[in-house]
Amino acid sequence: MQLYALGLNHHTAPLTIRERVAFQPERLDDALHDLTHARTVREAAILSTCNRTELYFATEQPQHAADWLARFHSLTLSEVSPYLYTYPQRDAVRHVFRVASGLDSMVIGEPQILGQVKDAARRAEEAGTMGTLLHKLFQNTFAVAKEVRSTTAIGANIVSMAAAGVHLAERIFERLSDQRVLFIGAGEMIELCAAHFAGAQPKHITVANRTESRALALAGRYGADVMRLDGIGDVLAQFDIVVSCTASPLPIVGLGMVERAVKARRHKPMVMVDLAVPRDIEKEVGDLDDVFLYTVDDLAQVVDAGLESRQQAVIEAEEIINSRVDGFLHWMQGRDVVPTIRALRLHAETLRAAELERARKLLARGEDPQKVLDALSHGLINKLMHAPTHFLNQSEGEQQADASRMLQQLFNLNSHD
């Protein structure tokens, strides 16, 4: 039985595809049971987030998993196959270690993914699709992620615009959990920012976007409200933090709009993060008292400060992961020989029992105990040595030389030279 990882993520698939293969939480148990129903897949767990959908499973026929993924979501394989990756055994183990450690995330080192992997393992456990292999894999995965985070600086420095935005907002507000956040736009950058700000559990989130369907998809992930772009001016004063990133050729938030909002807020501070190029927020807004306006260049300075140490941490994390992959595969290889070890022990026990029974009969007939013990030991030796001796004698040429070296190593004969 081999381990595999199959899926797609933000590296390989656009949001429109990721949305179509995402698993709704209420359907996850049904999906796990359906995946393992035919028994070609023996163990399975499903990780489904806004940035990735991945199957971790044990099987001898991995090609069936891609077919199943497409069928479950009422898609053809040709629709999803260009975006899929499949990792066998070693690569699968390394992949899940990297995912849980935050090395495969849109934001390197982000901590949320570990909780999502733990939730995937828990759901598989509850559904009864977690066997020995996956149980051991996830145990090792969580240990590796903990080691990476505790022994490297993988999560200590800010290396994304989104994380920098949160960092700058935290300079102004003591607790982001007391603040109301407005996102203008619903593209990938806003999606990333929403994930970061949502991690700080703000009081309320609203998404304003031209395309309502895209705004609804983003808002649904974070329990946010949705509004139209042309209504921003009427409600701007309600928000403490505004993050904007659209493709508009002209500013969406003008100086007059913000002046009215500041007046209505009675000079309560407002953080505005403009990630758009060209700007979404008029430059002059930054001159207003009580408004803290940050642009892409401002955030880049924060990001640059953390890059060097984070890059070193990634190198250290990869070394830890590679080492732990070897350890896990060694355990798997050990499992592969367990049936052989059991068979060997059973064979030896059968021989022992036969010789012991023969010795008891001789003793019952009054035979000399010393002679019986000698016969017992010789009988065991002859029977145990018969198979390897026969194997060596039947070998020829290079095969005999290989057999000889193997037996010398097996019985540690070289130490007696």
MOFENPE-V317193 format. One line per field, one symbol per residue. ss: DSSP state (~ for helix, > for strand, _ for the rest). A space follows every 10 residues. Layout:
ss = ???
//
This chain:
ss = _>>>>>>>>_ ____~~~~~~ ____~~~~~~ ~~~~~~~___ >>>>>>>>__ _>>>>>>>>_ __~~~~~~~~ ~~____~~~~ ~~~_>>>>~~ ~~~~~~~~~~ ~_________ _~~~~~~~~~ ~~~~~~~___ _~~~~~~~~~ ~~~~~~~~~~ ~_________ ~~~~~~~~~~ ~~___~~~_> >>>>___~~~ ~~~~~~~~~_ ___>>>>>__ _~~~~~~~~~ ~~__>>>_~~ ~~~~~~~~__ >>>>______ __>_~~~~~~ ~~~~_____> >>>>______ >_~~~~~___ >>>>>~~~~~ ~~~~~~~~~~ ~~~~~~~~~~ ~~~~~~~~~~ ~~~~~~_~~~ ~~~~~~~~~~ ~~~~~~~~~~ ~~~~____~~ ~~~~~~~~~~ ~~~~~~~~~~ ~~~~__~~~~ ~~~~~~~~~~ __~~~~_
//
